[in-house]
């Protein structure tokens, strides 16, 4: 009899602990960068805005969750997630095998290629020989940094930046010859602005999964598998009900989701 009571008590303790640990995710804190237009940026009035920001809010609504946006510098964005400063990252983070060692990811919510930009007339046809010895800027600890380091690290001088805006400033100041980043970020964040009028894309679209992953996904702590599922369901919902397209069309005149 005592053995049965003991087993029942232990089972009850396990079930109680499981319930206590379960989260209803009625409130979700989302880490964002705020320095990567048009995906995320801070308006002159101090408000967070951009594609990532609108997607974060739409996903929260689809999940029935109250969303709090937490700005975070890119360099520390995964460590802050692991330290539980927030519950998820929506910051144009590409899903790569290296990052999957540290965090879990949802399905993608967009996918666009990377490209180089350079001052018009500075380089003719793009080739390895043509960019040899050039100073190339890239945002630190990104997939673009990894690609540039692995493929051209011995032939070019790489300058790394904490934000894309810093890289743009050094390009216009002549401190770097070229930049490598997401093509949409480069187009909307620089080339379409007055300061970018003398610059252009050069070279092919870069989208090899080995470096550029499987699109941008939402990073979540590995133990929070239920939150991954909630976000995946919410991505499907906003894709099917037209919300995603409404947000996309606000920022882009083409399909950013990819195939």
MINUVO-682371 format. One record per residue (C-alpha): x, y, z; residue number from 1. Coordinates in steps of 0.1 Angstrom, whole numbers, plus 2048, in hexadecimal, padded with zeros to 3 digits. Each point is the difference from the previous one (the first is absolute). Layout:
residues N
+-----+-----+-----+-----+
|  c1 |  c2 |  c3 | num |
+-----+-----+-----+-----+
|   X |   Y |   Z | NUM |
...
+-----+-----+-----+-----+
This chain:
residues 259
+-----+-----+-----+-----+
|  c1 |  c2 |  c3 | num |
+-----+-----+-----+-----+
| 800 | 800 | 800 |   1 |
| 81C | 818 | 80A |   2 |
| 811 | 7F8 | 7DE |   3 |
| 7E0 | 80A | 7ED |   4 |
| 7FC | 820 | 814 |   5 |
| 825 | 809 | 7FA |   6 |
| 7FC | 7FA | 7DA |   7 |
| 7E0 | 815 | 7FF |   8 |
| 811 | 81C | 814 |   9 |
| 81F | 800 | 7E9 |  10 |
| 7E9 | 800 | 7E1 |  11 |
| 7EC | 81D | 80E |  12 |
| 820 | 813 | 807 |  13 |
| 80C | 7FB | 7DC |  14 |
| 7DF | 80B | 7F1 |  15 |
| 7FE | 81E | 817 |  16 |
| 824 | 80A | 7F6 |  17 |
| 7F7 | 7FC | 7DB |  18 |
| 7E2 | 817 | 804 |  19 |
| 814 | 819 | 813 |  20 |
| 81B | 800 | 7E5 |  21 |
| 7E7 | 802 | 7E3 |  22 |
| 7FC | 823 | 7F1 |  23 |
| 7E1 | 80E | 7F0 |  24 |
| 813 | 81A | 7EC |  25 |
| 7E6 | 81A | 805 |  26 |
| 81C | 819 | 801 |  27 |
| 81E | 7FC | 7E9 |  28 |
| 820 | 816 | 801 |  29 |
| 810 | 803 | 7DE |  30 |
| 824 | 80B | 7FA |  31 |
| 805 | 818 | 7E3 |  32 |
| 81D | 813 | 7F2 |  33 |
| 7F2 | 822 | 7F5 |  34 |
| 81E | 808 | 7E9 |  35 |
| 7F9 | 7ED | 7E0 |  36 |
| 7E9 | 813 | 7E9 |  37 |
| 7E8 | 7F8 | 7F1 |  38 |
| 7FC | 7E2 | 816 |  39 |
| 804 | 812 | 821 |  40 |
| 809 | 824 | 809 |  41 |
| 7F8 | 81C | 818 |  42 |
| 7EA | 81D | 7F2 |  43 |
| 809 | 824 | 807 |  44 |
| 7E6 | 7FF | 81B |  45 |
| 812 | 7E4 | 811 |  46 |
| 7E8 | 7E4 | 7F6 |  47 |
| 80B | 7DD | 7F4 |  48 |
| 7F4 | 7FA | 7DC |  49 |
| 807 | 7EA | 7E2 |  50 |
| 7F6 | 7DE | 7F1 |  51 |
| 80E | 7EB | 81D |  52 |
| 7EE | 817 | 819 |  53 |
| 7DE | 7FD | 7EE |  54 |
| 804 | 7DA | 7FC |  55 |
| 808 | 7FD | 825 |  56 |
| 7E0 | 812 | 809 |  57 |
| 7EB | 7ED | 7E7 |  58 |
| 80D | 7DF | 80D |  59 |
| 7F9 | 80A | 823 |  60 |
| 7DC | 808 | 7F7 |  61 |
| 7FC | 7DF | 7ED |  62 |
| 80C | 7EE | 820 |  63 |
| 7E9 | 814 | 816 |  64 |
| 81F | 80C | 813 |  65 |
| 80A | 822 | 80D |  66 |
| 821 | 809 | 7F0 |  67 |
| 81C | 815 | 80F |  68 |
| 81C | 80B | 7E9 |  69 |
| 823 | 800 | 810 |  70 |
| 81B | 813 | 7EC |  71 |
| 821 | 7EE | 800 |  72 |
| 822 | 806 | 7EF |  73 |
| 807 | 7E4 | 7E6 |  74 |
| 820 | 7F4 | 810 |  75 |
| 7EE | 7F6 | 820 |  76 |
| 7DF | 7F6 | 7F2 |  77 |
| 803 | 7DA | 804 |  78 |
| 811 | 801 | 822 |  79 |
| 7E4 | 817 | 80D |  80 |
| 7E6 | 7E7 | 7F4 |  81 |
| 813 | 7E4 | 812 |  82 |
| 801 | 816 | 81F |  83 |
| 7DA | 803 | 7FE |  84 |
| 800 | 826 | 7FA |  85 |
| 7E5 | 7F7 | 7E7 |  86 |
| 7EE | 7E1 | 7F2 |  87 |
| 807 | 802 | 7DA |  88 |
| 814 | 813 | 7E7 |  89 |
| 7F0 | 810 | 7E1 |  90 |
| 81D | 812 | 7F0 |  91 |
| 806 | 7F3 | 7DD |  92 |
| 815 | 7E3 | 80E |  93 |
| 808 | 7E6 | 7E6 |  94 |
| 7FB | 7DC | 80A |  95 |
| 822 | 7EF | 7FE |  96 |
| 80F | 7E0 | 80D |  97 |
| 818 | 813 | 816 |  98 |
| 7E4 | 814 | 811 |  99 |
| 7EB | 7E1 | 804 | 100 |
| 81A | 7F2 | 818 | 101 |
| 7F7 | 81C | 818 | 102 |
| 7DB | 807 | 7FA | 103 |
| 7E1 | 7F2 | 7F0 | 104 |
| 7F0 | 810 | 7E2 | 105 |
| 7DD | 803 | 7F1 | 106 |
| 7F9 | 7FC | 7DC | 107 |
| 80C | 81D | 7EA | 108 |
| 7EC | 820 | 7FE | 109 |
| 813 | 80E | 7E3 | 110 |
| 81E | 7F9 | 7E9 | 111 |
| 814 | 818 | 7EB | 112 |
| 824 | 7FE | 7F1 | 113 |
| 81F | 812 | 80A | 114 |
| 814 | 816 | 7E9 | 115 |
| 81E | 818 | 7FF | 116 |
| 7FD | 825 | 7F9 | 117 |
| 81C | 817 | 7F4 | 118 |
| 804 | 823 | 7F3 | 119 |
| 7F5 | 803 | 7DB | 120 |
| 81E | 7FC | 7E9 | 121 |
| 818 | 7F4 | 81B | 122 |
| 800 | 7DC | 7F4 | 123 |
| 7F7 | 7F2 | 7DD | 124 |
| 7F4 | 7DD | 7FE | 125 |
| 7FF | 7EE | 822 | 126 |
| 81B | 7E6 | 805 | 127 |
| 817 | 7F3 | 81C | 128 |
| 81D | 812 | 7EF | 129 |
| 7EC | 820 | 7FE | 130 |
| 7F9 | 803 | 825 | 131 |
| 822 | 7F3 | 80B | 132 |
| 810 | 818 | 81A | 133 |
| 7DF | 813 | 805 | 134 |
| 7F4 | 80C | 821 | 135 |
| 7DD | 7F0 | 805 | 136 |
| 7E8 | 809 | 81C | 137 |
| 7E8 | 7E8 | 810 | 138 |
| 7EA | 7FE | 81F | 139 |
| 812 | 7EC | 81B | 140 |
| 7F5 | 7DD | 808 | 141 |
| 7E8 | 7FD | 7E3 | 142 |
| 7FC | 7E5 | 7E5 | 143 |
| 810 | 81B | 7E9 | 144 |
| 81E | 803 | 817 | 145 |
| 804 | 7DA | 800 | 146 |
| 7FD | 7FD | 7D9 | 147 |
| 819 | 81D | 7FB | 148 |
| 819 | 7F1 | 818 | 149 |
| 7FE | 7DD | 7F3 | 150 |
| 801 | 809 | 7DB | 151 |
| 815 | 820 | 7FD | 152 |
| 810 | 804 | 822 | 153 |
| 824 | 7FA | 7F3 | 154 |
| 7FC | 818 | 7E2 | 155 |
| 7ED | 81E | 80E | 156 |
| 801 | 815 | 81F | 157 |
| 7E0 | 7FB | 814 | 158 |
| 7F3 | 81C | 817 | 159 |
| 7E4 | 7F6 | 817 | 160 |
| 7E5 | 816 | 80F | 161 |
| 7E7 | 7FE | 81C | 162 |
| 7E4 | 80D | 7EA | 163 |
| 7F9 | 804 | 7DB | 164 |
| 7FC | 826 | 804 | 165 |
| 824 | 802 | 80C | 166 |
| 80B | 7ED | 7E1 | 167 |
| 7ED | 818 | 7E9 | 168 |
| 812 | 81E | 810 | 169 |
| 822 | 7F1 | 7FB | 170 |
| 7F8 | 7F8 | 7DC | 171 |
| 7F6 | 823 | 7F7 | 172 |
| 81E | 80D | 813 | 173 |
| 817 | 7EB | 7EB | 174 |
| 80D | 7EA | 81D | 175 |
| 7F4 | 7E1 | 7EE | 176 |
| 7FD | 7F8 | 7DB | 177 |
| 7E2 | 7E8 | 801 | 178 |
| 7E5 | 7F2 | 817 | 179 |
| 7F0 | 7DE | 802 | 180 |
| 7DD | 7FC | 80F | 181 |
| 7DC | 7F5 | 7F9 | 182 |
| 7F6 | 80E | 7DE | 183 |
| 7DF | 80F | 80D | 184 |
| 811 | 810 | 81D | 185 |
| 81A | 810 | 7E9 | 186 |
| 7E6 | 80B | 7E7 | 187 |
| 7E8 | 810 | 818 | 188 |
| 818 | 809 | 81B | 189 |
| 81A | 811 | 7EA | 190 |
| 7FE | 7FF | 7DA | 191 |
| 7DD | 810 | 7FE | 192 |
| 80B | 81C | 817 | 193 |
| 812 | 820 | 7F5 | 194 |
| 821 | 7F5 | 80E | 195 |
| 7FE | 7DF | 7EC | 196 |
| 7FB | 810 | 7DE | 197 |
| 824 | 7FB | 7F5 | 198 |
| 801 | 7DB | 809 | 199 |
| 7F3 | 7E0 | 7F0 | 200 |
| 7FD | 7DB | 804 | 201 |
| 81B | 7EA | 7F2 | 202 |
| 805 | 7DB | 7FC | 203 |
| 7E6 | 7E3 | 802 | 204 |
| 7E5 | 7FA | 819 | 205 |
| 80F | 7EC | 81D | 206 |
| 7E9 | 7E6 | 80F | 207 |
| 814 | 7E0 | 806 | 208 |
| 7EF | 7EE | 81E | 209 |
| 823 | 7F7 | 80D | 210 |
| 805 | 825 | 80A | 211 |
| 7DE | 810 | 7FC | 212 |
| 7EA | 7E5 | 80F | 213 |
| 7DC | 7FA | 7F9 | 214 |
| 7F1 | 823 | 803 | 215 |
| 7FA | 816 | 81F | 216 |
| 7EF | 7EF | 81D | 217 |
| 7F6 | 808 | 823 | 218 |
| 81A | 7F4 | 81A | 219 |
| 7F3 | 7F1 | 820 | 220 |
| 811 | 7EE | 81D | 221 |
| 802 | 7DA | 7F9 | 222 |
| 7EB | 7F7 | 81F | 223 |
| 7E3 | 815 | 7F5 | 224 |
| 7F3 | 7E8 | 7E5 | 225 |
| 7DC | 80A | 806 | 226 |
| 808 | 824 | 7F7 | 227 |
| 811 | 7F5 | 7E0 | 228 |
| 7E0 | 7EE | 7F7 | 229 |
| 7EB | 81E | 809 | 230 |
| 815 | 817 | 7EA | 231 |
| 7FF | 7E7 | 7E3 | 232 |
| 7DA | 7FE | 802 | 233 |
| 7FF | 826 | 801 | 234 |
| 816 | 803 | 7E1 | 235 |
| 7E9 | 7E9 | 7ED | 236 |
| 7E2 | 814 | 80C | 237 |
| 80C | 822 | 7F5 | 238 |
| 80C | 7F1 | 7DF | 239 |
| 7DD | 7F2 | 7F9 | 240 |
| 7EA | 81C | 80C | 241 |
| 812 | 81C | 7EC | 242 |
| 810 | 811 | 81E | 243 |
| 823 | 7F7 | 7F4 | 244 |
| 7FA | 80E | 7DD | 245 |
| 7F3 | 820 | 80E | 246 |
| 81F | 805 | 814 | 247 |
| 817 | 7F5 | 7E4 | 248 |
| 7EF | 819 | 7E7 | 249 |
| 806 | 81C | 819 | 250 |
| 825 | 7FC | 7FD | 251 |
| 808 | 7EE | 7DF | 252 |
| 7F3 | 7FD | 7DD | 253 |
| 809 | 7DB | 7FC | 254 |
| 7FC | 7DF | 812 | 255 |
| 819 | 7FE | 81D | 256 |
| 7F4 | 7DF | 80C | 257 |
| 812 | 7ED | 7E4 | 258 |
| 7F7 | 7DE | 7F3 | 259 |
+-----+-----+-----+-----+
